[in-house]
Amino acid sequence: MVDTTTIEEFKASLRGELIQPNDEGYDDARKVWNGTFDRKPVIIVRCVSTSDVINAVNFARDKTLLISVKGGGHNVAGTAVCDDGMMIDLSLMRRVNVDKRNRTARVDGGALLGDVDHETQLHGLAVSAGIVSHTGVGGLALGGGFGWISRKYGLSVDNLISAEVVTADGRLVTASAEENPDLFWGVRGGGGNFGVVTSFEFKCAEIGTEVYSGLIIKKFENAKKYMQFHREYVRKLPDEMTVWMVVRHAPPLPFLPKDVHGKMIVVVPFVWLGGQPDGEKLLKPIREITEPHGEAIGMNSWVGWQSGFDGLVDHGARNYWKSHHLEELSDGCIDKIIEFAGKMPTDECEVFIPHMEGAPSRVPENETAFAHRKTPFVLNIHTRWRNGSDDERCLAWARDFHSSTQEYAKGVYVNFISDMGEDRAKEAYTSPVWNRIVELKNK
Ligand SMILES: Cc1cc2nc3c(=O)[nH]c(=O)nc-3n(C[C@H](O)[C@H](O)[C@H](O)COP(=O)(O)OP(=O)(O)OC[C@H]3O[C@@H](n4cnc5c(N)ncnc54)[C@H](O)[C@@H]3O)c2cc1C
């Protein structure tokens, strides 16, 4: 309970906006990507500057209000928004400044991946990050951050040079190899729990403005044969080539025959960071192993490719993810994937299987708080639906699928956890890393 005069004084001290439950815009401001969440903070502070963030942290601490921080709002566990506390909303802080000469980018804590791509691409540069342009840099980079170029250039956390952090006591500190190195260790994979990051400084990769990339669509009836091939093939590829797998119902893609739309398919998307002729040679075995339904391959603008999947995962639907890292894609595991994919509860669900090895796995496991670096694959069971009446069967499908593949799993990516309790969060870390995270958090 905070009295009106105190709130008015606080509001007047801000450069950004303060929104309360009866204010216009309240319901929009508290929305996050996952439509399952309907949490109601008592105060939303839409910060426009570091001083606003410090002000908000100090106010919440003084009034013992719970704080949640919203970057892009994408976290599937809805951790950007809290009930009855203060939401520090960074979505008005999205500036990206690129230092072309030193190939670095300074990125505000509320920027989206699309903001970063648009600015870095003016110079043919890119920051290693995720694959959907409306994802927030904040949560992604604090948890790890992988995408199409991370096999070659490392995770987002491996490219972080420094972060400006407002800590719980309202101080603004720099976390880097030289300053507050323990905090720098923690913000590289420990999740968004050590303070509010007002800006990140990243190393950029020189990738040019177009990449040889595309989709090959395989028939679901040949899924086992394709997956048995895929598990060996991708592990022999150079780091410049990233090939993943997605099992789902076919969207109405223009290059697919109409009778395939809506059918189960295996999508094989790829990005090659090299010349087209060499990329074509590397792809030949994929094209030959089983007959495709169709393909769309070519030189694509990086910005276009990075936003090409946005529409399939737009804001507002109900979502529940179950995930783990896989030690192998054994025949038993493949059988389970095919069995559960065959009974997907809705047309919007996906089974997403990225291949992770490369630069990230060459970083020693304790060097950052991102712990599981050696496992070759991730299995992300992405359940997505529209009506609350479908909750039960959608959740049951994901949970059964997940537990039936548990024997092939080791750990989980913290950014892919839906049921965020202490036990589950622990699975994202090895025990030495977890203990160090707890120690740092206490500090
Ligand atoms: C459609 C979709 C696609 C995705 N694709 C990828 C992918 O390709 N690669 C990948 O690695 N991950 C991916 N993810 C997972 C993504 O990394 C997480 O959802 C991440 O939490 C998103 O960050 P956010 O800032 O958008 O989310 P938010 O929900 O705003 O934040 C997530 C957590 O981080 C905290 N946080 C956010 N910003 C800050 C900040 N500046 N300072 C302090 N704490 C902060 C929040 O408090 C919250 O606890 C994807 C997620 C979705 C929904």
The ligand as a Gaussian input file, in Angstrom:
#p B3LYP/6-31G(d) Opt

LIG

0 1
 C        9.335000     -16.816000     -30.297000
 C       10.588000     -16.995000     -29.506000
 C       11.773000     -17.275000     -30.144000
 C       12.942000     -17.461000     -29.405000
 N       14.104000     -17.736000     -30.074000
 C       15.242000     -17.878000     -29.372000
 C       16.488000     -18.096000     -30.034000
 O       16.545000     -18.185000     -31.251000
 N       17.599000     -18.205000     -29.298000
 C       17.580000     -18.115000     -27.936000
 O       18.653000     -18.202000     -27.336000
 N       16.412000     -17.912000     -27.280000
 C       15.266000     -17.793000     -27.965000
 N       14.088000     -17.586000     -27.307000
 C       14.074000     -17.591000     -25.834000
 C       14.441000     -16.225000     -25.323000
 O       15.838000     -16.174000     -25.186000
 C       13.790000     -15.993000     -23.962000
 O       12.406000     -16.007000     -24.102000
 C       14.218000     -14.676000     -23.348000
 O       13.859000     -14.703000     -21.987000
 C       13.586000     -13.492000     -24.047000
 O       14.053000     -12.288000     -23.535000
 P       13.076000     -11.028000     -23.475000
 O       13.876000      -9.877000     -23.033000
 O       12.281000     -10.930000     -24.727000
 O       12.050000     -11.530000     -22.376000
 P       11.507000     -10.934000     -21.027000
 O       10.345000     -11.814000     -20.724000
 O       11.284000      -9.473000     -21.088000
 O       12.694000     -11.211000     -20.036000
 C       13.128000     -12.504000     -19.689000
 C       13.784000     -12.471000     -18.314000
 O       14.950000     -11.659000     -18.361000
 C       14.796000     -10.529000     -17.530000
 N       15.280000      -9.353000     -18.252000
 C       14.980000      -8.966000     -19.501000
 N       15.669000      -7.874000     -19.856000
 C       16.407000      -7.548000     -18.776000
 C       17.325000      -6.516000     -18.503000
 N       17.626000      -5.601000     -19.428000
 N       17.912000      -6.484000     -17.279000
 C       17.617000      -7.426000     -16.346000
 N       16.758000      -8.426000     -16.557000
 C       16.150000      -8.495000     -17.758000
 C       13.328000     -10.413000     -17.198000
 O       13.119000      -9.889000     -15.942000
 C       12.868000     -11.851000     -17.275000
 O       13.072000     -12.510000     -16.046000
 C       12.913000     -17.369000     -28.009000
 C       11.709000     -17.087000     -27.362000
 C       10.552000     -16.912000     -28.092000
 C        9.272000     -16.662000     -27.374000

